[in-house]
Amino acid sequence: MRIDPELAETVAVILDEGSMDAAARVLHITPSAVSQRVKQLEQQLGRVLVVRGRPATSTPAGEAVARMARQLRLLQHDAAARLGVAADEGARLRIPLAVNADSMATWFLPPLAELSRTHGVDAELHREDQSYTARLLESGVVMAAVTSQAEPVAGCVVRPLGVLVYEAVATQAFVEHWFPEGVTREALAHAPFIDFDRRDALQQDWLRGQGVDPLGVPRHYVPGSADFAEAVRLGMGWGMLPALQRVVDADGDDLVPLGGRPARVPLHWQRWDLRSELLDAVTAAVAAEAERVLER
């Protein structure tokens, strides 16, 4: 069955923008026309594609249709670039990418800034834990992702980027207060630490490596990479920080390492298995920056 590209694009725009009204504004048609396009495609395919709501969400069939439309956008952009014409006058292609918060805070943005200048594209970044970014690829929401998953997602190819190294650190004042006799198991069982969110296992895994059950240990939840580092700098607790994220305390001194084995998180780049000059350029820029700053 042939899927009309215009109808598929309508589904993708609804999911990108979050509602039929917003999609209507982007497509310069009425909300009724948007609804009719979706209904027409759903009748043709015999499947529900969009779950009406705020925001609108997709069914698995809708994800497949939207992914097709997003890939067509990329191919149209590449073809227009080769022909030396604009795919849509005044339009810039939006490239949806998934990245973990610590990579975004330490090394991922510089190559995107350069790509924005040289290729005239807009990045739409989806921040997600490196263990979960691959799910956005599976659903077709993003065209590429920084992930800890080495096994390729269906329809994607993968390449290793390097290793992001984390070290347990705290302020000197925090160490003096909570670890006056050293970083012992007894002290770690009472000293507060900082978690990024309830899916963040770095601190808890480090505690287990020190022979401490993390259950019952005081903790703060600070779901932002820069805010997480600031919370450590302010002495709210100890935390695992990337070696790239050099943070100093209020007195201008480096944070104090607590010892123990550093956490090494291998990162991979997964992207659509699609021949595209733009996607190749994104991949090359990200890989070059990763090779420059990440450990092998």
Helices and strands as residue ranges (DSSP letters): H 5-17, H 20-27, H 31-45, E 50-51, E 57-58, H 60-83, E 94-99, H 101-103, I 104-108, H 109-119, E 122-127, H 133-138, E 144-147, E 156-170, H 172-178, H 185-188, E 193-195, H 202-209, E 219-221, H 225-233, E 239-242, E 256-257, E 263-272, H 277-293
